[in-house]
């Protein structure tokens, strides 16, 4: 992964992470990326949401608020 980026969450589907990524970007101006680590023929693996380490705490709080 890109240096200084940390894992914020993972998911089997990925659509929920795309929604979280959009929310972080639009509401909080926190850059985030979703990486597809699935092996498509076998449906193994996950999608992962990453944010820069400088924004990790703020992003974590924002997602906690978003989920509640």
Backbone as XML, in Angstrom:
<?xml version="1.0"?>
<chain id="A" units="angstrom">
  <residue number="1" name="UNK">
    <atom name="N" x="0.849" y="-1.191" z="0.000"/>
    <atom name="CA" x="0.000" y="0.000" z="0.000"/>
    <atom name="C" x="0.880" y="1.234" z="0.000"/>
  </residue>
  <residue number="2" name="UNK">
    <atom name="N" x="0.271" y="2.334" z="-0.343"/>
    <atom name="CA" x="0.971" y="3.613" z="-0.388"/>
    <atom name="C" x="1.508" y="3.942" z="1.000"/>
  </residue>
  <residue number="3" name="UNK">
    <atom name="N" x="2.736" y="4.450" z="1.042"/>
    <atom name="CA" x="3.364" y="4.779" z="2.319"/>
    <atom name="C" x="2.499" y="5.764" z="3.114"/>
  </residue>
  <residue number="4" name="UNK">
    <atom name="N" x="2.410" y="5.535" z="4.400"/>
    <atom name="CA" x="1.696" y="6.389" z="5.354"/>
    <atom name="C" x="0.175" y="6.310" z="5.260"/>
  </residue>
  <residue number="5" name="UNK">
    <atom name="N" x="-0.372" y="5.335" z="4.540"/>
    <atom name="CA" x="-1.813" y="5.129" z="4.491"/>
    <atom name="C" x="-2.135" y="3.931" z="5.366"/>
  </residue>
  <residue number="6" name="UNK">
    <atom name="N" x="-3.242" y="4.024" z="6.108"/>
    <atom name="CA" x="-3.610" y="2.959" z="7.041"/>
    <atom name="C" x="-5.003" y="2.416" z="6.723"/>
  </residue>
  <residue number="7" name="UNK">
    <atom name="N" x="-5.184" y="1.162" z="7.049"/>
    <atom name="CA" x="-6.460" y="0.486" z="6.823"/>
    <atom name="C" x="-7.496" y="0.985" z="7.811"/>
  </residue>
  <residue number="8" name="UNK">
    <atom name="N" x="-8.639" y="1.410" z="7.277"/>
    <atom name="CA" x="-9.724" y="1.905" z="8.124"/>
    <atom name="C" x="-10.861" y="0.894" z="8.215"/>
  </residue>
  <residue number="9" name="UNK">
    <atom name="N" x="-11.024" y="0.068" z="7.184"/>
    <atom name="CA" x="-12.083" y="-0.936" z="7.210"/>
    <atom name="C" x="-11.999" y="-1.861" z="6.014"/>
  </residue>
  <residue number="10" name="UNK">
    <atom name="N" x="-12.734" y="-2.963" z="6.103"/>
    <atom name="CA" x="-12.782" y="-3.911" z="4.990"/>
    <atom name="C" x="-14.196" y="-4.458" z="4.863"/>
  </residue>
  <residue number="11" name="UNK">
    <atom name="N" x="-14.481" y="-5.018" z="3.682"/>
    <atom name="CA" x="-15.832" y="-5.491" z="3.396"/>
    <atom name="C" x="-15.792" y="-6.536" z="2.287"/>
  </residue>
  <residue number="12" name="UNK">
    <atom name="N" x="-16.739" y="-7.444" z="2.297"/>
    <atom name="CA" x="-16.859" y="-8.441" z="1.241"/>
    <atom name="C" x="-17.463" y="-7.835" z="-0.030"/>
  </residue>
  <residue number="13" name="UNK">
    <atom name="N" x="-18.352" y="-6.872" z="0.109"/>
    <atom name="CA" x="-19.066" y="-6.314" z="-1.040"/>
    <atom name="C" x="-18.391" y="-5.074" z="-1.631"/>
  </residue>
  <residue number="14" name="UNK">
    <atom name="N" x="-17.963" y="-4.158" z="-0.806"/>
    <atom name="CA" x="-17.287" y="-2.961" z="-1.275"/>
    <atom name="C" x="-18.180" y="-1.751" z="-1.450"/>
  </residue>
  <residue number="15" name="UNK">
    <atom name="N" x="-19.475" y="-1.938" z="-1.714"/>
    <atom name="CA" x="-20.354" y="-0.791" z="-1.927"/>
    <atom name="C" x="-20.458" y="0.067" z="-0.671"/>
  </residue>
  <residue number="16" name="UNK">
    <atom name="N" x="-20.473" y="-0.572" z="0.488"/>
    <atom name="CA" x="-20.529" y="0.189" z="1.737"/>
    <atom name="C" x="-19.258" y="1.022" z="1.931"/>
  </residue>
  <residue number="17" name="UNK">
    <atom name="N" x="-18.119" y="0.490" z="1.519"/>
    <atom name="CA" x="-16.874" y="1.251" z="1.631"/>
    <atom name="C" x="-16.855" y="2.414" z="0.652"/>
  </residue>
  <residue number="18" name="UNK">
    <atom name="N" x="-17.436" y="2.242" z="-0.522"/>
    <atom name="CA" x="-17.520" y="3.344" z="-1.480"/>
    <atom name="C" x="-18.388" y="4.465" z="-0.923"/>
  </residue>
  <residue number="19" name="UNK">
    <atom name="N" x="-19.460" y="4.115" z="-0.222"/>
    <atom name="CA" x="-20.320" y="5.116" z="0.403"/>
    <atom name="C" x="-19.564" y="5.842" z="1.515"/>
  </residue>
  <residue number="20" name="UNK">
    <atom name="N" x="-18.811" y="5.095" z="2.306"/>
    <atom name="CA" x="-18.026" y="5.702" z="3.380"/>
    <atom name="C" x="-16.949" y="6.608" z="2.800"/>
  </residue>
  <residue number="21" name="UNK">
    <atom name="N" x="-16.301" y="6.170" z="1.745"/>
    <atom name="CA" x="-15.276" y="6.979" z="1.075"/>
    <atom name="C" x="-15.874" y="8.298" z="0.593"/>
  </residue>
  <residue number="22" name="UNK">
    <atom name="N" x="-17.041" y="8.246" z="-0.034"/>
    <atom name="CA" x="-17.713" y="9.449" z="-0.522"/>
    <atom name="C" x="-18.069" y="10.381" z="0.618"/>
  </residue>
  <residue number="23" name="UNK">
    <atom name="N" x="-18.586" y="9.819" z="1.703"/>
    <atom name="CA" x="-18.950" y="10.626" z="2.856"/>
    <atom name="C" x="-17.727" y="11.329" z="3.441"/>
  </residue>
  <residue number="24" name="UNK">
    <atom name="N" x="-16.616" y="10.600" z="3.583"/>
    <atom name="CA" x="-15.392" y="11.199" z="4.127"/>
    <atom name="C" x="-14.910" y="12.337" z="3.244"/>
  </residue>
  <residue number="25" name="UNK">
    <atom name="N" x="-14.989" y="12.145" z="1.957"/>
    <atom name="CA" x="-14.521" y="13.155" z="1.010"/>
    <atom name="C" x="-15.435" y="14.384" z="0.987"/>
  </residue>
  <residue number="26" name="UNK">
    <atom name="N" x="-16.732" y="14.157" z="0.910"/>
    <atom name="CA" x="-17.683" y="15.261" z="0.754"/>
    <atom name="C" x="-17.920" y="16.040" z="2.043"/>
  </residue>
  <residue number="27" name="UNK">
    <atom name="N" x="-18.089" y="15.360" z="3.142"/>
    <atom name="CA" x="-18.409" y="16.039" z="4.401"/>
    <atom name="C" x="-17.184" y="16.531" z="5.162"/>
  </residue>
  <residue number="28" name="UNK">
    <atom name="N" x="-16.105" y="15.774" z="5.103"/>
    <atom name="CA" x="-14.944" y="16.059" z="5.950"/>
    <atom name="C" x="-13.669" y="16.388" z="5.169"/>
  </residue>
  <residue number="29" name="UNK">
    <atom name="N" x="-13.750" y="16.312" z="3.838"/>
    <atom name="CA" x="-12.592" y="16.565" z="2.976"/>
    <atom name="C" x="-11.382" y="15.701" z="3.359"/>
  </residue>
  <residue number="30" name="UNK">
    <atom name="N" x="-11.679" y="14.440" z="3.681"/>
    <atom name="CA" x="-10.645" y="13.466" z="4.017"/>
    <atom name="C" x="-10.447" y="12.562" z="2.797"/>
  </residue>
  <residue number="31" name="UNK">
    <atom name="N" x="-9.260" y="12.569" z="2.218"/>
    <atom name="CA" x="-9.020" y="11.673" z="1.084"/>
    <atom name="C" x="-8.999" y="10.218" z="1.537"/>
  </residue>
  <residue number="32" name="UNK">
    <atom name="N" x="-9.628" y="9.372" z="0.751"/>
    <atom name="CA" x="-9.686" y="7.942" z="1.062"/>
    <atom name="C" x="-9.675" y="7.163" z="-0.246"/>
  </residue>
  <residue number="33" name="UNK">
    <atom name="N" x="-9.213" y="5.921" z="-0.172"/>
    <atom name="CA" x="-9.215" y="5.040" z="-1.348"/>
    <atom name="C" x="-9.757" y="3.671" z="-0.968"/>
  </residue>
  <residue number="34" name="UNK">
    <atom name="N" x="-10.456" y="3.065" z="-1.920"/>
    <atom name="CA" x="-10.944" y="1.693" z="-1.756"/>
    <atom name="C" x="-10.138" y="0.822" z="-2.705"/>
  </residue>
  <residue number="35" name="UNK">
    <atom name="N" x="-9.560" y="-0.235" z="-2.169"/>
    <atom name="CA" x="-8.757" y="-1.157" z="-2.970"/>
    <atom name="C" x="-9.455" y="-2.513" z="-3.018"/>
  </residue>
  <residue number="36" name="UNK">
    <atom name="N" x="-9.602" y="-3.010" z="-4.232"/>
    <atom name="CA" x="-10.232" y="-4.314" z="-4.456"/>
    <atom name="C" x="-9.150" y="-5.387" z="-4.366"/>
  </residue>
  <residue number="37" name="UNK">
    <atom name="N" x="-9.220" y="-6.211" z="-3.329"/>
    <atom name="CA" x="-8.267" y="-7.297" z="-3.163"/>
    <atom name="C" x="-8.942" y="-8.655" z="-3.336"/>
  </residue>
  <residue number="38" name="UNK">
    <atom name="N" x="-9.990" y="-8.673" z="-4.157"/>
    <atom name="CA" x="-10.711" y="-9.915" z="-4.421"/>
    <atom name="C" x="-10.080" y="-10.657" z="-5.594"/>
  </residue>
  <residue number="39" name="UNK">
    <atom name="N" x="-10.191" y="-11.959" z="-5.551"/>
    <atom name="CA" x="-9.818" y="-12.818" z="-6.666"/>
    <atom name="C" x="-11.129" y="-13.209" z="-7.327"/>
  </residue>
  <residue number="40" name="UNK">
    <atom name="N" x="-11.484" y="-12.533" z="-8.400"/>
    <atom name="CA" x="-12.824" y="-12.630" z="-8.962"/>
    <atom name="C" x="-13.302" y="-14.030" z="-9.349"/>
  </residue>
  <residue number="41" name="UNK">
    <atom name="N" x="-12.511" y="-14.886" z="-9.954"/>
    <atom name="CA" x="-13.075" y="-16.195" z="-10.326"/>
    <atom name="C" x="-13.519" y="-17.027" z="-9.114"/>
  </residue>
  <residue number="42" name="UNK">
    <atom name="N" x="-12.931" y="-16.761" z="-7.972"/>
    <atom name="CA" x="-13.229" y="-17.565" z="-6.785"/>
    <atom name="C" x="-13.980" y="-16.803" z="-5.704"/>
  </residue>
  <residue number="43" name="UNK">
    <atom name="N" x="-14.197" y="-15.504" z="-5.922"/>
    <atom name="CA" x="-14.892" y="-14.653" z="-4.956"/>
    <atom name="C" x="-14.226" y="-14.694" z="-3.582"/>
  </residue>
  <residue number="44" name="UNK">
    <atom name="N" x="-12.910" y="-14.743" z="-3.569"/>
    <atom name="CA" x="-12.130" y="-14.719" z="-2.330"/>
    <atom name="C" x="-11.539" y="-13.334" z="-2.142"/>
  </residue>
  <residue number="45" name="UNK">
    <atom name="N" x="-11.283" y="-12.979" z="-0.898"/>
    <atom name="CA" x="-10.667" y="-11.692" z="-0.603"/>
    <atom name="C" x="-11.682" y="-10.654" z="-0.185"/>
  </residue>
  <residue number="46" name="UNK">
    <atom name="N" x="-11.205" y="-9.421" z="-0.063"/>
    <atom name="CA" x="-12.043" y="-8.327" z="0.437"/>
    <atom name="C" x="-11.712" y="-7.027" z="-0.292"/>
  </residue>
  <residue number="47" name="UNK">
    <atom name="N" x="-12.574" y="-6.035" z="-0.064"/>
    <atom name="CA" x="-12.302" y="-4.655" z="-0.432"/>
    <atom name="C" x="-11.785" y="-3.978" z="0.831"/>
  </residue>
  <residue number="48" name="UNK">
    <atom name="N" x="-10.849" y="-3.037" z="0.686"/>
    <atom name="CA" x="-10.284" y="-2.349" z="1.853"/>
    <atom name="C" x="-10.333" y="-0.842" z="1.661"/>
  </residue>
  <residue number="49" name="UNK">
    <atom name="N" x="-10.649" y="-0.139" z="2.748"/>
    <atom name="CA" x="-10.717" y="1.323" z="2.759"/>
    <atom name="C" x="-9.504" y="1.860" z="3.501"/>
  </residue>
  <residue number="50" name="UNK">
    <atom name="N" x="-8.752" y="2.728" z="2.834"/>
    <atom name="CA" x="-7.549" y="3.314" z="3.419"/>
    <atom name="C" x="-7.666" y="4.829" z="3.490"/>
  </residue>
  <residue number="51" name="UNK">
    <atom name="N" x="-7.074" y="5.414" z="4.555"/>
    <atom name="CA" x="-6.932" y="6.867" z="4.685"/>
    <atom name="C" x="-5.493" y="7.155" z="5.085"/>
  </residue>
  <residue number="52" name="UNK">
    <atom name="N" x="-5.066" y="8.378" z="4.828"/>
    <atom name="CA" x="-3.713" y="8.764" z="5.233"/>
    <atom name="C" x="-3.658" y="8.796" z="6.754"/>
  </residue>
  <residue number="53" name="UNK">
    <atom name="N" x="-2.509" y="8.436" z="7.302"/>
    <atom name="CA" x="-2.372" y="8.352" z="8.761"/>
    <atom name="C" x="-2.669" y="9.676" z="9.455"/>
  </residue>
  <residue number="54" name="UNK">
    <atom name="N" x="-2.446" y="10.799" z="8.780"/>
    <atom name="CA" x="-2.735" y="12.107" z="9.378"/>
    <atom name="C" x="-4.230" y="12.320" z="9.612"/>
  </residue>
  <residue number="55" name="UNK">
    <atom name="N" x="-5.070" y="11.602" z="8.872"/>
    <atom name="CA" x="-6.527" y="11.764" z="8.969"/>
    <atom name="C" x="-7.214" y="10.580" z="9.655"/>
  </residue>
  <residue number="56" name="UNK">
    <atom name="N" x="-6.434" y="9.627" z="10.132"/>
    <atom name="CA" x="-7.021" y="8.384" z="10.636"/>
    <atom name="C" x="-8.002" y="8.612" z="11.790"/>
  </residue>
  <residue number="57" name="UNK">
    <atom name="N" x="-7.600" y="9.344" z="12.796"/>
    <atom name="CA" x="-8.477" y="9.544" z="13.964"/>
    <atom name="C" x="-9.751" y="10.279" z="13.586"/>
  </residue>
  <residue number="58" name="UNK">
    <atom name="N" x="-9.631" y="11.328" z="12.786"/>
    <atom name="CA" x="-10.801" y="12.089" z="12.357"/>
    <atom name="C" x="-11.726" y="11.207" z="11.515"/>
  </residue>
  <residue number="59" name="UNK">
    <atom name="N" x="-11.143" y="10.394" z="10.629"/>
    <atom name="CA" x="-11.947" y="9.510" z="9.782"/>
    <atom name="C" x="-12.655" y="8.450" z="10.615"/>
  </residue>
  <residue number="60" name="UNK">
    <atom name="N" x="-11.969" y="7.913" z="11.602"/>
    <atom name="CA" x="-12.564" y="6.895" z="12.468"/>
    <atom name="C" x="-13.764" y="7.467" z="13.224"/>
  </residue>
  <residue number="61" name="UNK">
    <atom name="N" x="-13.605" y="8.673" z="13.764"/>
    <atom name="CA" x="-14.726" y="9.335" z="14.453"/>
    <atom name="C" x="-15.883" y="9.624" z="13.511"/>
  </residue>
  <residue number="62" name="UNK">
    <atom name="N" x="-15.558" y="10.074" z="12.305"/>
    <atom name="CA" x="-16.596" y="10.376" z="11.318"/>
    <atom name="C" x="-17.383" y="9.119" z="10.951"/>
  </residue>
  <residue number="63" name="UNK">
    <atom name="N" x="-16.694" y="7.997" z="10.770"/>
    <atom name="CA" x="-17.393" y="6.763" z="10.426"/>
    <atom name="C" x="-18.229" y="6.237" z="11.590"/>
  </residue>
  <residue number="64" name="UNK">
    <atom name="N" x="-17.744" y="6.399" z="12.804"/>
    <atom name="CA" x="-18.528" y="6.003" z="13.969"/>
    <atom name="C" x="-19.823" y="6.813" z="14.034"/>
  </residue>
  <residue number="65" name="UNK">
    <atom name="N" x="-19.713" y="8.099" z="13.764"/>
    <atom name="CA" x="-20.888" y="8.979" z="13.752"/>
    <atom name="C" x="-21.827" y="8.597" z="12.605"/>
  </residue>
  <residue number="66" name="UNK">
    <atom name="N" x="-21.276" y="8.286" z="11.449"/>
    <atom name="CA" x="-22.046" y="7.915" z="10.264"/>
    <atom name="C" x="-22.841" y="6.626" z="10.499"/>
  </residue>
  <residue number="67" name="UNK">
    <atom name="N" x="-22.249" y="5.661" z="11.195"/>
    <atom name="CA" x="-22.903" y="4.379" z="11.437"/>
    <atom name="C" x="-24.001" y="4.470" z="12.477"/>
  </residue>
  <residue number="68" name="UNK">
    <atom name="N" x="-23.964" y="5.472" z="13.319"/>
    <atom name="CA" x="-24.987" y="5.617" z="14.376"/>
    <atom name="C" x="-26.070" y="6.547" z="13.988"/>
  </residue>
</chain>
